[in-house]
Amino acid sequence: MTLTATGATGPHGDDALEAPGAPWLDPAAAYRAISGRDPRFDGRLYVGVVSTGVYCRPSCPARTPRPENCRFYPAAAAAVAAGFRACRRCRPDALPGSRDWDVRGDLAARAVRAIADGAVDDVGVDGLAARLHVSVRHLHRVLVAEVGASPLQLARTRRAQLARMLLDQTDLSMADVAFGAGFASVRQFNDVVREHFGAPPSELRRARRRGSLAPVAAGASDRLPVSGARLSLRLRFTPPFDAGSWFRHVAARAVPGLERATSGAGAGTAAGMADDAAVPGLDAASLGAGALGAADAGTGTRRADDAGTGTRRAGGDARAGVPEVSVTRLLRGGEGPVHVTVVLAADGSAVHAHLELTSLADLAPTVTRLRRWLDLDADPGLVAGALGGDPLLAPLLAVRPGLRVPGTTDPFELAVRAVLGQQVSTAAARTIAGRLVAEHGEPGADGLSFFPSATTLAEVGTPALRALGLNEGRASTIGVVARAVADGLRLDPGADRERVRADLLALPGVGPWTADYVALRALGDPDVFPAGDLILRRALAELPGGAGKPVDVRAAILRAAAWSPWRGYAAQHLWSAWSHRVELAAAEPRRPKTARRVRRVAR
């Protein structure tokens, strides 16, 4: 089924071709999606119902409205801008974001990604337009034409959705919810929440208290000094979620003193934290496919935590008795340090974030960074539909249907660690990164440090970096990358990907592999395939369904072309499968050499 056709039903008129925004939506295909309650389009399509004044997700269990009463939109903000409020039954505001905007590289997509990343809160609409090198008027015109909502409307929807999560999951005061969600005043908070949800914040909170959904944990909204807070939040996602693969990726690269990875008993608690060297292995049952169960595997069912409805669905709370894994680290917030512990149910049924913030002003950007780190806006069903027909990838998708592409909480750190990882093992790169943090990092709380900033490393000379064990070339490259970022090179998701790639490749010591790795994990480009990666080429050659012969860079590029626009997920599946193959080979018992000699002598 496609939604890319002639037009969309207008927000207030009857002519299906006169809708501002979403010109690619085909109303006939969209209506088929809601008639069949097709969850594959949840988060990618919203339907406004003229007769009720609400907008819903396609899978809403309510009675299907008549076609003439339906108006279709590609974003929740567009539905709100057209005068609709969120349905209280299907909670379309609780959905993870659409990945459609991550695939595209045009102005509208870059603007949507930047707004989702908090750019309007940081620099305003004028500042966003300046970053994108266009006028405010042109930016407004493009977004209204493509999305159906202005930059400010998109930013207001982002704030409203975070506010609703805080109302549902915490006992923060209304003023703190408003401040934490990014509103300038309580009055603005009240007006925007009422506009989006058809009820004032106090009524939404009373509805949550009448239901069965309680705050995440006792003391989940304890106040701390200096306008800070201690919060525990459920982070929503589209199941299945391969928690095991994500955790293994992060734990294998966890730098002592920078981050801590823990599995089993004590995960997510101070007593259970240990440096990466002490991370115990998890068995295949707890960290295998990491899916929510065979019934959900590969279906792409977009179900979220139905906060306030009393209904518990996938992507919400962990199931009783399920093992947990966790990762703890410090983030730099605009107002001060943020202590973060991400706790995952090992079967992928829940993701929780335990936060200690210096100021609630850092809450919104922190949640955004965590979502990108965990790739929680991924749509496994969409990826499976695009890649599942390939004979090489099909069995890999069957084993790990919820595999995510790990992102980063610090794009500059990711870029430096990509340089450290050039042509060396993961363990060697981690060792050097540990020395870098110990020597030049900024000490923080809980025995952890911040990764050195770009400004700091730009001032560290090559001889000092060589003293850490780096060769001349990599030490020089780290300094060059640090100076470029300190001078304004942006590595965030709203950046122009082609321009960033060109700027990176122009730096001495940065080649295609490093630029691709940064694009995949820092910029969030799902269509990057680092064809120069040796492991990827070996996987293409030797895994079942592969070429059966050596694969060079050109052949790898040609082989991956059919996987666009999800080549990054194909790469992650190949990396994961090859890593699993190596682990199995290492675990096989080897016969002692003496035994072989004895048998030869006997013969």
C-alpha positions in Angstrom: 0.0 0.0 0.0 1.3 3.4 -0.8 0.4 6.9 0.4 2.4 8.7 -2.2 0.0 9.7 -4.8 -2.1 12.7 -5.9 -3.3 14.6 -2.8 -4.9 14.7 0.6 -8.2 15.7 2.0 -8.2 19.3 3.0 -8.4 20.3 6.7 -11.7 22.1 6.3 -12.8 21.8 2.7 -14.2 18.9 0.6 -11.7 19.0 -2.3 -9.2 16.3 -1.8 -6.6 18.1 -3.9 -6.6 21.5 -2.0 -5.0 20.4 1.3 -2.2 22.6 2.5 0.6 20.2 3.5 1.1 16.6 2.8 0.6 16.9 -1.0 1.8 13.3 -1.5 -1.0 11.6 0.6 -3.4 9.6 -1.5 -6.8 9.8 0.4 -8.0 6.4 -1.1 -4.9 4.6 0.2 -5.1 6.5 3.5 -8.7 5.5 4.0 -7.9 1.9 3.3 -5.3 2.1 6.0 -7.7 3.4 8.7 -10.5 1.1 7.5 -8.2 -1.9 8.1 -6.9 -0.4 11.3 -3.4 -1.0 9.8 -0.8 -0.3 12.5 2.0 -0.1 10.0 1.0 3.5 9.3 0.8 4.6 12.9 3.1 7.6 13.3 3.3 8.1 9.6 -0.3 9.0 9.0 -2.9 10.8 11.1 -6.6 11.1 10.4 -8.7 14.1 11.6 -12.4 13.4 12.0 -14.5 16.4 11.2 -17.6 15.1 13.0 -15.8 14.6 16.3 -13.0 17.2 16.1 -10.3 14.6 17.1 -7.4 13.2 15.2 -6.4 9.5 15.5 -3.8 7.0 14.5 -4.9 4.6 11.7 -5.2 1.6 14.1 -7.6 3.5 16.4 -10.2 0.9 17.7 -13.0 3.4 17.5 -15.7 3.1 14.8 -14.2 4.0 11.3 -15.5 7.4 10.3 -17.2 8.0 6.9 -14.8 9.0 4.1 -16.2 12.5 3.8 -15.4 13.2 7.4 -11.8 12.2 7.2 -8.8 14.6 6.8 -5.3 13.1 6.5 -2.0 14.5 7.7 1.6 13.4 7.8 2.3 14.8 11.3 0.4 15.4 14.5 1.3 19.1 14.4 -0.5 19.4 11.1 -3.6 17.9 12.5 -3.5 20.2 15.5 -2.8 23.2 13.2 -6.0 22.3 11.3 -8.0 22.4 14.6 -8.1 18.8 15.7 -7.3 17.5 19.2 -5.7 14.1 20.1 -8.1 11.2 20.5 -8.1 10.0 24.2 -8.8 6.4 23.1 -5.9 5.7 20.7 -3.5 8.4 22.0 -1.8 9.3 18.7 0.4 11.8 20.6 2.0 8.8 22.4 3.5 7.4 19.1 7.2 7.4 18.4 8.1 9.8 15.6 8.0 8.9 11.9 11.3 7.9 10.2 10.1 9.2 6.9 11.8 12.6 7.7 15.1 10.8 8.5 15.3 9.3 5.0 15.0 12.6 3.1 17.8 15.2 2.9 15.8 18.2 1.6 15.1 21.4 3.5 11.8 20.3 4.9 13.2 17.0 6.3 16.3 18.8 7.8 14.0 21.4 9.4 11.7 18.7 10.9 14.7 16.8 12.3 16.2 20.0 13.7 12.9 20.9 15.4 12.5 17.5 16.8 16.1 17.9 18.2 15.0 21.1 20.0 16.4 23.7 17.6 13.5 26.1 18.1 13.8 25.9 21.8 17.5 26.6 21.6 17.7 29.4 19.0 14.1 30.2 18.0 12.7 30.1 14.5 15.0 32.9 13.3 18.0 30.9 14.5 16.8 27.7 12.9 16.4 29.5 9.5 19.9 30.9 9.9 21.3 27.4 10.5 19.5 26.2 7.4 20.7 29.2 5.4 17.2 30.3 4.3 14.9 33.1 5.3 12.2 32.7 8.0 9.5 33.3 5.4 10.9 30.6 3.0 11.2 28.1 5.9 7.7 28.7 7.0 6.4 28.3 3.4 8.2 25.1 2.8 7.1 23.4 6.1 3.5 24.4 5.6 3.5 23.1 2.1 5.3 19.8 3.0 4.1 19.0 6.5 1.0 21.2 7.0 2.4 23.0 10.0 4.7 25.9 10.6 8.0 25.7 12.5 6.5 27.1 15.6 3.5 24.7 15.4 5.9 21.7 15.1 7.8 23.0 18.2 4.6 23.5 20.2 3.5 19.9 19.4 6.9 18.6 20.6 6.5 20.5 23.9 2.8 19.4 24.3 3.8 15.7 23.8 6.6 15.9 26.4 4.2 17.7 28.8 1.6 15.0 28.4 4.3 12.3 29.2 5.3 14.2 32.4 1.6 14.6 33.4 1.0 10.9 32.9 4.2 9.6 34.5 5.3 12.0 37.2 3.9 14.0 40.1 5.7 17.2 39.2 3.9 20.4 39.8 2.2 22.1 36.9 4.8 24.8 36.8 7.6 22.2 36.7 5.9 20.3 33.9 5.6 23.5 31.9 9.2 24.4 32.5 10.5 20.9 31.9 8.5 20.6 28.6 10.0 23.9 27.3 7.1 26.4 27.7 7.9 30.0 28.5 5.0 30.4 30.9 2.3 28.3 32.7 -0.4 30.2 30.7 1.2 29.2 27.4 1.5 25.6 28.7 -2.2 25.6 29.6 -3.3 27.0 26.3 -1.2 24.6 24.2 -2.1 21.5 26.1 -5.8 22.4 25.8 -5.4 23.0 22.1 -3.7 19.6 21.6 -5.7 17.4 23.9 -9.0 19.2 24.4 -8.6 19.4 28.2 -6.6 21.4 30.7 -3.5 19.8 32.2 -5.2 19.4 35.6 -8.0 17.3 34.0 -5.5 15.1 32.2 -3.7 14.4 35.4 -6.9 13.6 37.2 -7.7 11.1 34.5 -4.4 9.4 35.0 -5.0 9.1 38.7 -8.5 7.7 38.1 -6.9 5.0 35.9 -4.5 2.2 36.9 -1.3 3.8 35.6 0.8 5.2 38.5 4.0 7.2 38.3 7.0 5.1 37.2 8.4 4.7 40.7 8.1 6.0 44.2 9.9 9.3 44.5 10.1 9.5 40.7 9.7 13.3 40.8 11.8 14.1 43.9 12.9 17.7 43.9 16.6 18.4 44.1 18.4 21.7 44.9 19.0 24.4 42.3 15.7 23.8 40.4 16.7 20.3 39.5 14.8 17.0 39.7 15.2 13.3 39.9 12.8 11.6 37.4 12.1 8.2 36.1 10.4 8.0 32.7 9.2 5.3 30.4 10.4 5.9 26.8 8.0 4.8 24.1 9.0 2.8 21.1 7.7 0.6 18.3 8.2 -3.1 19.1 9.9 -5.4 18.7 13.1 -3.9 20.3 16.3 -6.0 20.3 17.6 -4.8 23.7 20.3 -7.5 23.8 22.0 -6.4 20.6 21.9 -2.7 21.6 23.3 -3.5 25.0 26.1 -5.7 23.7 27.1 -3.0 21.2 27.3 -0.3 24.0 28.9 -2.6 26.6 31.6 -3.8 24.3 32.6 -0.1 23.7 32.0 1.2 27.2 35.0 3.2 28.4 35.8 2.9 32.1 35.2 6.2 33.8 33.0 7.4 31.0 30.1 5.0 31.2 29.1 1.9 33.1 27.2 -1.1 31.7 25.5 -3.6 34.0 23.4 -6.7 33.5 21.4 -9.0 35.8 20.7 -8.2 39.4 21.3 -4.6 40.3 21.0 -3.1 36.8 19.9 0.5 37.1 20.9 0.8 40.8 24.0 2.4 42.2 25.0 -0.8 43.9 24.7 -2.8 40.7 27.0 -0.6 38.6 30.4 -1.8 37.5 32.9 -0.8 34.9 32.8 -2.6 31.6 35.5 -5.0 32.5 33.2 -6.5 35.1 30.1 -6.8 32.9 28.9 -10.4 33.1 27.7 -12.1 30.0 24.1 -12.7 29.4 22.7 -16.0 28.1 21.1 -16.3 24.7 17.7 -16.7 26.2 17.8 -13.3 27.8 19.7 -11.4 25.1 19.0 -13.3 22.0 16.5 -11.9 19.5 15.5 -9.3 22.1 12.0 -9.2 20.6 8.7 -9.1 22.4 7.7 -12.5 21.3 7.0 -14.3 18.0 3.6 -12.8 17.7 5.0 -9.3 17.4 8.3 -10.2 15.5 8.6 -8.3 12.3 5.0 -7.1 12.3 5.9 -3.4 12.8 2.9 -3.0 15.1 3.2 0.5 16.4 2.0 0.2 20.0 3.0 2.6 22.7 2.5 3.0 26.4 -1.1 4.1 26.7 -0.6 6.4 29.6 -3.7 7.5 31.2 -6.0 4.9 29.7 -5.3 2.2 32.2 -4.2 -0.1 29.3 -0.7 -1.5 29.3 0.8 -2.3 25.9 4.1 -3.3 24.5 6.7 -0.6 24.8 5.6 0.2 28.3 6.4 -1.5 31.6 8.8 -4.4 31.9 7.2 -7.8 32.6 7.6 -9.2 36.1 10.7 -11.4 36.5 12.4 -10.2 33.2 16.1 -9.6 33.6 17.3 -6.0 33.1 20.4 -4.4 31.7 21.5 -0.8 32.2 24.0 1.8 31.0 24.9 4.9 33.1 26.8 8.0 32.0 26.9 11.8 32.3 25.6 14.2 29.7 26.4 17.9 29.4 23.2 19.9 29.7 22.7 23.5 28.9 22.3 24.3 32.6 24.6 21.7 34.1 25.4 18.0 34.3 22.8 15.3 33.7 23.2 11.9 35.3 21.5 9.3 33.2 20.8 5.6 33.7 19.0 3.8 30.9 17.4 0.5 32.1 16.2 -2.0 29.5 14.2 -5.1 30.0 16.4 -7.8 28.5 13.5 -9.1 26.4 12.9 -5.7 24.9 9.6 -5.1 26.6 10.4 -1.8 28.3 12.9 1.1 28.3 13.2 3.4 31.4 15.4 6.4 31.9 16.4 7.5 35.4 17.5 11.1 35.3 19.1 13.5 37.8 19.0 17.0 36.3 20.6 20.2 37.5 17.7 22.0 35.9 14.4 20.9 34.4 15.3 23.1 31.4 17.6 20.2 30.3 14.8 17.6 30.4 13.5 18.0 26.8 17.0 17.8 25.1 18.0 14.9 27.3 15.0 12.8 26.3 15.7 13.6 22.6 19.3 12.5 23.0 18.4 9.3 24.7 15.8 8.5 22.0 18.5 8.9 19.3 21.0 6.9 21.3 18.6 4.0 21.5 17.1 4.6 18.1 13.6 4.5 19.6 11.9 6.1 16.6 12.9 3.2 14.4 10.0 1.4 12.6 11.0 -2.3 12.5 8.1 -3.3 10.3 9.0 -0.7 7.7 12.6 -1.8 7.7 11.6 -5.5 7.5 9.2 -4.8 4.6 12.1 -3.2 2.7 14.8 -5.7 3.5 13.0 -8.9 4.2 12.9 -10.1 0.6 16.7 -10.3 0.3 18.1 -13.8 0.6 21.0 -12.6 2.6 19.1 -10.4 5.1 15.9 -12.3 5.5 17.3 -14.9 8.0 19.0 -12.1 9.9 15.8 -10.1 10.2 14.0 -13.3 11.4 16.5 -13.7 14.2 16.7 -10.1 15.2 13.5 -8.3 14.0 13.9 -5.4 16.4 17.6 -4.6 15.8 18.3 -0.9 16.2 21.2 1.3 14.9 22.8 2.6 18.1 23.3 6.4 17.9 25.1 8.7 20.3 24.5 11.2 23.1 27.5 13.2 22.0 28.2 13.6 18.2 31.7 15.0 18.8 32.6 12.1 21.0 31.3 9.7 18.4 33.5 11.4 15.7 36.6 11.1 17.9 36.0 7.5 18.7 35.5 6.8 15.0 39.0 8.1 14.4 40.3 6.0 17.3 38.6 3.0 15.7 40.3 3.3 12.3 41.9 0.0 11.4 42.1 -1.3 15.0 40.1 -3.6 17.2 37.2 -2.4 19.3 39.1 -3.3 22.5 42.2 -1.3 21.3 40.1 1.8 20.5 38.3 1.5 23.8 41.6 1.4 25.7 42.9 4.6 24.0 39.6 6.3 24.6 39.9 5.4 28.3 43.3 7.1 28.4 41.9 10.1 26.6 39.1 10.5 29.2 41.4 9.9 32.1 43.9 12.5 30.9 41.7 15.2 29.4 38.1 14.5 30.5 36.2 16.6 33.0 35.5 14.8 36.3 31.8 14.6 37.3 29.6 12.8 39.8 29.4 9.1 40.7 33.0 8.4 39.7 32.3 9.3 36.0 33.8 11.9 33.8 32.6 13.8 30.7 34.3 13.1 27.4 36.7 15.9 26.5 35.0 18.8 24.7 36.0 19.9 21.2 37.5 23.1 22.6 39.6 21.1 25.0 41.0 18.7 22.4 41.5 21.5 20.0 44.0 22.9 22.4 45.8 19.6 23.2 48.8 19.3 21.0 49.7 16.3 18.9 52.6 15.3 21.2 50.2 15.0 24.2 47.9 12.8 22.2 50.7 10.6 21.0 51.7 10.1 24.6 48.4 8.2 25.1 49.5 5.6 22.5 48.2 7.2 19.3 50.3 7.3 16.2 51.2 10.6 14.6 48.4 10.4 12.0 45.5 9.7 14.3 46.7 12.2 16.9 46.8 14.8 14.3 43.4 13.9 12.9 41.8 14.2 16.3 43.1 17.7 16.7 41.9 18.6 13.2 38.4 17.2 13.9 38.2 19.0 17.3 39.2 22.3 15.7 36.6 21.9 13.0 33.8 21.2 15.5 35.0 24.0 17.8 34.9 26.3 14.8 31.3 25.5 14.0 31.0 22.2 12.1 27.7 20.8 13.2 27.2 17.0 13.6 23.6 17.0 14.7 20.7 15.4 12.9 19.5 18.6 11.4 22.7 19.2 9.5 23.1 19.0 5.8 24.4 15.5 5.4 26.1 15.9 2.1 27.8 19.1 3.2 28.9 17.5 6.5 30.3 14.5 4.6 32.2 16.8 2.2 33.6 18.9 5.2 34.7 15.7 7.0 36.4 14.2 3.9 38.3 17.5 3.5 39.9 17.0 6.9 43.4 15.3 6.8 43.1 11.7 8.1 39.3 11.4 7.6 38.3 8.9 4.9 35.0 7.5 3.6 34.7 4.9 6.4 35.0 7.5 9.2 32.6 9.9 7.4 30.1 7.2 6.8 30.3 6.0 10.5 29.7 9.6 11.7 26.8 10.0 9.3 25.2 6.7 10.5 25.5 7.1 14.2 25.7 10.9 14.8 23.7 12.4 12.0 21.1 9.5 12.1 21.2 8.9 8.4 19.5 5.4 7.9 20.7 5.1 4.4 24.5 4.9 5.0 26.4 1.8 4.1 30.2 2.0 5.0 31.3 -0.2 2.1 34.9 0.2 3.0 34.3 -1.7 6.3 36.2 -5.0 6.2 33.7 -6.9 8.4 30.8 -5.8 6.2 32.6 -7.0 3.1 33.5 -10.3 4.7 29.8 -10.7 5.8 28.7 -10.0 2.2 31.0 -12.7 1.0 30.8 -15.5 3.6 27.4 -15.4 5.4 24.7 -17.8 4.1 23.2 -16.1 1.0 26.3 -14.1 0.4 28.5 -13.9 -2.7 30.7 -16.9 -1.8 33.8 -15.0 -3.0 35.7 -11.9 -1.9 33.8 -8.6 -2.2 35.6 -5.3 -2.9 34.3 -1.9 -2.1 32.7 -1.4 -5.5 30.9 -4.7 -5.3 29.7 -3.9 -1.8 28.2 -0.6 -2.9 26.4 -2.3 -5.8 25.1 -5.1 -3.5 23.8 -2.6 -1.0 22.0 -0.4 -3.5 18.9 -2.5 -3.4 18.6 -1.9 0.3 18.1 1.9 0.0 16.8 3.8 2.0 17.6 1.5 4.9 21.2 0.5 4.1 22.2 1.5 7.6 20.0 -1.1 9.1 21.3 -3.7 6.6 24.8 -2.8 7.8 23.9 -3.2 11.4 22.3 -6.6 10.7 25.5 -7.7 8.9 27.7 -6.5 11.7 25.6 -8.2 14.3 25.4 -11.5 12.5 29.2 -11.5 11.9 29.8 -10.7 15.6 27.5 -13.6 16.6 29.4 -15.9 14.2 32.7 -15.0 15.7 31.4 -15.5 19.2 30.1 -19.0 18.3 33.4 -19.9 16.7 35.3 -18.7 19.8 33.0 -20.8 22.1 33.6 -24.1 20.2 35.9 -26.4 22.1 39.3 -27.0 20.5 41.0 -30.4 20.6 44.4 -30.2 22.2 47.4 -30.5 19.9 48.8 -33.4 21.9 45.8 -35.5 21.2 46.2 -35.0 17.4 49.8 -36.0 17.7 48.9 -39.2 19.6 46.4 -40.2 16.9 48.9 -39.6 14.1 51.5 -41.7 15.9 49.0 -44.5 16.5 48.1 -44.6 12.8 
